[in-house]
């Protein structure tokens, strides 16, 4: 196999196949190429069957890119389902093993809207206000509860029927709602997988024997459960290949800690330090920033590219002038022959885009806000997929969405009637409609046609391709005609794109499960980046959203102290937060290929309640590495220096990820206070304190360091008088 296209360290990573290997891959260092060649080398040269090779990524887009590259290096058919995301692997694992928990292989995966609907049901049943905030708070509590409690063992596996669930906490009620529907959310996919692996030794042995080699990309973004999974699967073979860069670890709020990668016990460490993306000037800026962090693996990125353009720092008298200068520079570049899509404007927080957007509209600059409505969350797409979910899963949430889409004269009263029948007969909404079709308000030709369509599709779902079924539904229901009659071209385009995506999915599933339920489980994992058409527009996005992307010209705006780095984060988590903010800045700078712009302005920072000063990150770079434009008083640099001199940042309680996992406090946790006793954390406030409701009903706002997490004791329930659905 010809490896001459690789540099020396990439080749070293490819041929180092045995044992625990850590690859520190700097930004733009060709790690995807190295991973693809390593996969191909193991298959082509060592002769390992692809079915025994697991390659995990963090996004579907990255997985598709990996599959595409691998397919060019191995014989036809030698890529498989095990080049996927972590959640994608869990879905494939659970299709084989979830029956052990009483769930069918056709289990549902609930998206964010589905979980909001269930949360609203719980709030209604508890006579609690159903506002946007209460729904969000309940889902946050649910996430915290699932993170810190063995709920799969204590709730999912438990077969007792609880007659009055209102005696339970609302987050536990919500878990029971999911259990009733045999449905999982994203958190459940990993939790269920780990529970089965750790509970059933025969299952664990089977999967360990199957995985001869385990590789994971972006390992610095793994949380504790992710690491548990890859360590468990690779325990027998001992071949675990982790690729990452702790300098790009920016998801601590999701449980990812760079410490895990830094302290990873390995047989060898290989550093990929040659950058193929950026100019020497851009790399010098990035290196000057990140070298100030302690929690990292030292490396000094270099490139063989030409010198490139100067790095530009612009200082404006206010945000409006800052935005005007950025837009004028884009217009100037466009006049030189660049495209709008060559530009990205990055910011620490979404609200910072306001002046940029207003100015772009005024100057006629086309732009797109990255991270808008996801393709599969658009109304018309969700309507179509809901038909498929009702056909495949008898899904109540899907039924409620499409029973009157298009209109069948099914109003609130009719839906309540169907819901009452379903509750009385302990059946689904669709089955209740079938049982009483033709009675009273359910005596409608449109409802008969609806039931006939669903039943007809169910009879053909094992033999009819998903795309063909979707076309059949669009024709029978008249949905496509409705959009056409309304001259709604955008919706028609989205429906066409949905059908194209279905056909593409079918073409990629040769020799694999390609039935309706497999499709529904797979699309539940798709992210925003998976279905986004490239357009010639300037891209506006937060730094978090820019991870993994690259652009010829990058503007980092709002680089003021207290904004970037974020004052609230530093106040709450001290040095640990500052290091993560610095990693964010490192990610932002390394998105640029040709030219990097850093901009900030004077004024008053409302969020930090202080005068705006240039960000410390600009000062860390060293003024010899960039050119400043705009009228800037030297006194601003001096005031920044004084501000940093008097700043006292002790190590935060979570400076070690091991300490945080033992003592970290999150919403939904049960905690103990030495004076107030046991309580539940209802929310984490903006100033870093915890709102805790204690057993006597009293509410206190307390620092996290005075609270101790405690194990949750199961609440006794009355004797089961009915049959459990999973029995």
N, C-alpha and C positions, 0 to 999 in steps of 0.2 A: 504494500500500500504506500503510495507516494505521499510523504509528509513534508516535501520541500517547500510547500506554500506557507508552512508555519515557521515562526521564529524558534530559537533554541529552547526557550522556556515553555512555549506552547507544546513543542514536541515532547519535552520532558513530562508535561502533564498528561499527554496522550498515552505514552508508553508506560507510565507508572500505574499499572492496573491493579496491583495487589496491595491489600492493607488499607489503612486509614490515611487518606491523602487530603490535605488542606491546600486549596489554591486561593491565594490572595490576589484577586483580579481587580486592578484599578480601573477607573472609568475609561471606556473606549479602548480597552486592552485586548479585545478579540476573544473574550471568554466564551461566547456562543459558538464561535468557530472551533475553539479547543474542545468544548463539550461534544459537538457534533462529530468531530474527528475521533474523539476517544470512544464514543459509542460505536462508530464504524470500525475502529481498530479492534475492539473487543469482539465484534461480530465477524469481521473479515479475517483477521489474523489469528485470534485465539480460538474462534469457532464456537463461541457461546450463542445459543439460540436466543433470538430477541425476546422471546417470552420469559426469559430468565433475567432480563435486564430492566431495571426501573430507573427512569430519568424524570425527575420532578422539577417543575417550574412554578412560578407564582402567578402567572396570568395565562389565559387561554391564547392570547396573542403570542406570548413567548413560546408556548407549547407548539403552536402551529408553525412558527418560524423554525423551531428546532426540528420538527418533523420534516419540514421542507428541505432543510439542509442535509439531514441524515439520509433522506430518500435519494439524494444525488450521489451518495457515497457508498451505499449498500445495494445488493441485488433487489429487484422488485419484490415487494411484499415483506421486506425485512424490517419495516417499522411497525409498531403495534400500539395497542391501547395503553401501554405502560410508559409512553412518552406523554406526560400529562401534568396537570396541576395537582397539588396535594389534595384538594377537594375532589378533583376528577378521579384520582386513585381511590379515594374513600367510597365514591359512588360505585365504582367497579367492584371493590371489595365487598360492599354491602349487598350488591346484587346476588352475590354468592352466599353470604353469611348472615344476613339480617334475619333470616327465618328463625334463627336461634333465640331471638327476642320476641317472636310472635308476629313479626311484620312480614308482609309479602315482598317479593323482589320488585314489585311495581310500586313501592312506597313513593309518596309525593315528596317533592322538595318545595318548600314554601319560600316565596320571595318576600321582599320588604313590605309590599302592599298587603300580601296575605297575612303576614304577622301583625300588621296594623289592624286589620279587620278582626283578627282573633282577640287582640288586645282590647279593642272597642267592645267586643262581646263580654269580656271579663269585667270591664269597668261598668257596663250597663247592669250586669248581674249583681254587682256590689253597690249599686246606686251611687257610683262615682262619676263625676263630670267627665264627659268624653271630649276633652279639648286636645289640640295638637300637643300641648305640653304634657298632659297626663298620659297620653298614649306614648310619647317619647320616653317619659320617665319610667313607665312600666316596662318598656322594651329594654331600657338601660339596666333596670333592676334584674330583668330576666337574664341578660348577658352576664351580669356580675354573679348572679346565683349559679349559673351554669359553669362559670369559671372556677368557683370556689367550693362547689359541693358535688359529691358523687351521685348526681341526680339520675343517671342511667340505672345505677344499681338500686337506688332508694325509691325511685318513682316509676321508671319505665318497666323494670323487671317485676316490680311489685304488682300482683294480680288482684289485690283487694279493691272492691268498689266503695267509693266514698260517697255517701248519700248527700251530705251537705258540704260542698266544697268551699263554701264561703268561710268555713272555719280555718281554711288554709290561707297562706299569704297569696296575694294576687299573682306573683310570678310563678308560684307552684300551680295555681289554678290554670295558668296559661300553658304550662307544660302538660297538664292533663288534657287541655283542649287539643293540643297537638297529638297527644297519644290517642285520643278518641278518633282522630282522622287518619291515624297511621301515617303521620306526616312529620318530616324533619326540616329544620332550618339549617343554615350553613354551619352554625356552631355544633349542631347535633351530628353532622356527618363525621367529623373528627372524633367527637366524644363517643359515639356509638362504635366506631372502628376500634378505638383504643380499648374500650370496655370489652369487646369481644376478644381482641388479641390477648388481653391480660386475664381474661376469665376462662377461656377455653384453650388449654395447652395444645390440643390436637390441631386446632385452627392455626394457632401461632406457629407450630412446627411446620404445618403445610405451607404457609406463606413464607416462612424463613427459608425453607428448602427451595421454594420457587424463585426467590430473589438471590441470584448469584452475585450480582453487582448492584449497588444502589448509588445513584448520583443525584445531587440536589443543587440547583442553581439559586443564587440570591440567598444563600444560607444565613446571611446576617439578618434577614427579615423573618427568620423562623421564631415562633414563640415556643414556650415550653412544651406544648402538646405536639407541635410539628417535630421538634427534636426527639420527643418520646417515640413518635412514629418511625422516623428513619433509623434511630438507634435500635428499636425493637426489630424491625425488618432485616437489619444488617447484622444482627447479633451472631447468627450462625456462620454466615460466609465471611464476616470480618472485613468485607470490601466496601467501605463507605467513602465516597468521593464528594467533598463539600467545596463549593465554589462561592466566593462572596468577597465583600469588601466592608469591613467594619466602619470605614470612613463614610460609607453611604447608608448607614443604618439610621433611618428616619421614622421608624414606626414604633417607637417605645410605647406610645399610647395604645397600641394594639398588642402589647406584650412582647415585642421583639427587643432583645437586649444584645448589644454588640459584644458584651462580656462572654456570651456563650461561644461565639465564633473565636474570639481572642483566646479563650482558655480551652478550646477544643483539643482533646488529647489525640495526637496523630503520630504516624510513623514518619511523615515527611511534610514539609511546607514548601510550596513552590509559589514564587511571587511573579505575577505578570505585571510588569511595570512599564512596558512600551505602549504608548498611547497612539492610536491610529486616527483619532477624531480631531483633536484640537491643535492649535498652533503653540509654539514654545511659550509665547507670552501668556496665553490663557492658562497653560499648565503651571507656569511660575506663580500666577495669582492663586490658583487652586492649592498648590503646595504650600504657599506662604500662609494660607488660612488654616489648613487642616493640621499643620505641624504643631499648632498650639494645643491640640487635644492630647490628653494623657492616655485615654482608654482606646488604644489602637495598635495595629501592627505596623511598625515603621516601613515606609516605602517612599521613593521619590520618583514620581512619574516623569518620563521623558518622551520626546517624539523626534522623529527624523524629518518632520515637515519643515517647510521654509519658515522664515521669521514671522511673516504675517503682519497684520495691522496693529496699531497701538490699542491698548485697552483704554477705554474712555470712561471717565467719571464726570458726571454732570451734576452741578449744584444749582438748584433753582430757588428763587425767592419765596415760592409757594408751590402747592401741588399743581395748580393750573399751569404755571410756567413749566414745571417738570413734564407734565403730560404733553404740552404743546411742543416742547423740544423733542421728545421721543417721536411724536407723530411727524414732525418736520424732517427728522433724520430718516424715517422710513420712506417718506415721499422722495427725499433726495436720492436714496438708494434705488428706489423704483425707477427714477429717471435715468439711472446708470445701467438698467437692464435686469435688475433682480426681480423676483416674484414676491407677491405678498406672503405666500406660504413659506418663504425662506425665513420669516421673522417670528419670534416668540417673545411675548412679554410675560415675565414671571413676577409673582408677588407672594409675600408671606401669608396674607389673608385675603379672602375673596373681596371684602369691602374696599380694598385698595384699588380695584379696577374702575371705580366710578368715574374719576376724572379722565382716565384713558379712554373709556368707552364714549363719554360725552364728546371728547375732542375728535375721536375717530369718526363719529357720526357727522360732526360739523365739517370735517375735512374730506369726507367721502371715502374713507379708508375701509375696505371690507374686512370684517373680523369675525371670528367665531369664539365663543366662550367655551373652552374645553370643560368637559364634565357636565354637560347639559343633560337633558332627558335621555336615559338609556334607550337603545333601540327597542328592547323587549319590554320597556315600561310605557311606550307610547300607546295611546288609547286603542287605536285600531289594531295594533299588533297584539295587545293583551286580549282584546275581544276574540281574535282568531285563535290564539293559543288556549283561551278559556274553553272554547268549543272542544278542542282536542283533549283538554284535561277532563272535561265532563265525560267524554266518550271513554277515555282510558282509565280514569280513576273514580268516577262517580263523585266528583269533587263538589261539595256544597258551595264553596266560595265561587267556583267557576259558574255553577248554576245560577247563583244570585246575580252574577255579572251579565250573563247572556240570555237568561230566560226572556228578557224583554229587549234584546238587541239582535236584529232590528225590532221595532215595536210590535208587540203581540197583545197590547192592551192589558198587560199584567202590572197592576199598580201595587201600592203598599199594602192595601187590604187583601188582595189576592195572594201576595207573597206571605203575609202573616197567616193566612188560612193554610197554605201549603206547609209552612213551618210548624203550625200546631199539629197537623196530621203527622208530620215526621216525628215530632217529639212524642206524641201519643203512641205511635207504632214502632218507635226506636229504629227508624230507618232514615235513609238519605232523603234530601229534598226531591231529587228526581224520582226516586222510587215512590215517594208519597204522591207526587203528581200523577204518576202512572196508575197507582192504586185507586185514585179518585177522579181520573180523567172522565169527563162527561157529566160530572155532578155539579150542579149549581153554577158558581162563578168559573168553574173549571170546564164548563161545557163550551169550548171554543175551538173552531176549526184550526186556528193558528197554533194552539197548544197541541192538538193532535198531530199536526205536521211537524212540530218541534220534537215531540216524543218519537215519531216515526223516523225522523232524520237521525237522532241519536242511536236508536235501536238498530237501524240499518247499518250505520257506520260501525257499531260494535260487532256486528256479525262479520264484517269484512276487514276489521282492523289487523288481523294477522296476515292477510294476503294483499292488502292494498298499501302501496307506498304512502308515506306520510304526506308528501307533496300532492299526490293525486287526491287523497282524502280531503286536504285543505281546499283544493280547487272545487271539489264536489260540494263542500260546505258553503263556500262563497257563492256558488251558483244557486244552490237550493234555498239558502236563507235570503238571497237578494242583497247581501252586504256590499258586494262589489258594485252592483247596479246603483245602490244608494249613494255610494261615494262618487260614482260617475255622474249621477244626476245632480249632485250637489256641486259639481265641478271642483271637487277637492283633490287637486292633482298631487299634493304632498302625501295625503293618505293613500292614494292609489299607488304612488311610487313606493311607499313603505310596504304595502301589501305585496307588490311585485318583488321587492327586495326580500321579503320574508319567504316567498315561494322559491326564489333563487337560492336562498340560504338552506332551505330544506333539501333541494336537489343536490347541493354541494355536500351536505351532511350524508345523504344517501350514497353518493359516489365514494365517500371516504370510508363507508362502513361495510365494504365488501368483506365477507367471511366473518363479520361480527354481528352482534345483535343490532338489528335496524328496525325493530318494531316501534310502535307508537310510544310505549312507556319508556323505552331506551331514549328516544328523542326528547321526551318531556323532561327526563332526568338530566340529560346533557345540556339542554338550553337553559336550565335553571342555574347553571354555573357560569354562563356567559357574562362578561364584564363590559363596561362602557367602551373599551378600546376595541372590542372584537367586531363591532359593526359600526364603523364610522368611515364615511366616504371622505377621501382627500379632496379638498377644495382649495382654490387659490385665494386664501384669506389669511390675515395675520391671526395667530393663535394666542389667546389670552388664557392663562392658567395659573393656579397656585404652584409653588415649588414641589409640593407633594405629588401633584398630578403630572409633573414633568419627568418624574423618575422613569428611566429607561428610554427617554426620547432624546433626539438631538436635532439641532437647527443651525443653519449657517450663521444667523445673527440672533443674539440673545440680549434682551434688555432685562435687567433685574431692577425693578423700581421700588420706591418706598424704603430705601436703605437708610433708615433713621434709627438711632438708638431707642429702644423701647418698642419699636415695630419689628425690626429684624436686626438683632435678636428680640424675641418677644418678651416684654417685661413681665407679664403674668406668669409665663412658664418659668422664668428664672426666679421669680418670687416664691413660687410653689416648690420647685425642685432644685434650686440652687445650681451647683456646678454640673450636676448631671444634665440639667436642662440646657445650660450654656453649651455643653459639648454636643448635645443633639442639635441645637440651633446652628452651631458651627458646621456640623455635618450637612445640614440643610443648605447652608451657603455653599459648601463644597459641591454638593449635587447641582445646585443652580449654575455655578460657574462652569462646570464640566459638561453642561448641555451644549455649549457653544463650540462651533467648528471653526469659523473664520474670524468673528469679531464679537467682543463682549463689551456691553455697556452697563455701567452701574450708576443709578440715579437716585437722588434724594433732594429734599427741599427744606426750607425753614418754615417756622410756624409753631403751633402748639399741638402736641400729641395728646389727644383726648384720652386714648386708652391708657397711656402711661402717666397721664397728668403731669407732664413736664415739657419744658422747651425742647424743640426738635434739634438734635445734634446728629452729625454724621454717624453712621453705624461703626462700632468698634471693629467690625470685620474689614471695613475699608482701611482703617488705620493699621490693622494687623498686616495687611498686604504690603505696605511700604510704598510711599509716594513715588519712589523711583520706578515702580512697575506700571504706573498708569499716568495718563494725561488728564488734568482737570479742566473742564470747560464751565463757563458761567462765572458770575461774580461772587467770589467766596471770601469772606473775612477770615483772616488767619486766626482770629480769636476763637472761632468755632472749634478748631482743632485743639486749642489750648483748653477750652472748657470741657471737651470730650476727655482729654487727658486727665483733668482734675476729677471729673466724674468717675473715671475708672480707678483712679488712685484711692478715692475714699470708699469705693465699693468693697464690701466685705462679703464674700461668698463662701460660707463654710460648706463642707461636703454635705450633701443632702442625705436623708435617711435611706434613699434608694440608690446610693452610689454603687452598690453591688447588687446585681440582679438576684443573687441568692437571698440577700436580706429582704429585698422587696417581695419576693415570692412568699417569704415567711410572714412578713408583717404588713404588706401592702393592703390598703383599704380601698374597696370599691363599692359602688352602689349595689344594694341588694344583700350585702354580707351581714351576717349576725356577728355582733361584736360585744366585748365586755369592757366596762369601765370600772376602775377600782372603787369609785364612790357611787355611781349611778346604777351599776349592775349591768344586766343584759339588754341589748336593744338591736334595732335593725337600721343600717345606714340607708337613708332614703335618697340622699343625693350628695354629690361633691360640689361645693359652691365655688364661685369664681375666685374667691380669695384663698382657696386651698383648704378650707375647713370642711368638716363632715356634718351633715344634718342627720342626727340620730334620734329615732323615736324609741324610747325605753319602754319596758314592759308595763310600767304604771301609766303610760300614755304621755309622759313628759317628753318634750323635744329640746335637745341641746345641740349647739353648734360647737364642735370640738376639733382640736388638731388631730391628724391621723396618728401621731406618735404616742398619744395617750390611750389609744384603743387597741384591743387585742382581738384578732379573729378567733371565733370559737366554732367548734363543730356543731352542725345543726342536728337537733334531735327530732326524729320523726314524730308527727302529731298523731296520737291514738285516734282511731276512727271507729265508728259504730260497726257492729257485726254486719257483714255483707248479707243483704236481703235479695240481691239480684245477681244475675250472672255477669261476670266480667266479659267484655267484648273479646279480650285476647285469650280467654280460657280455652 
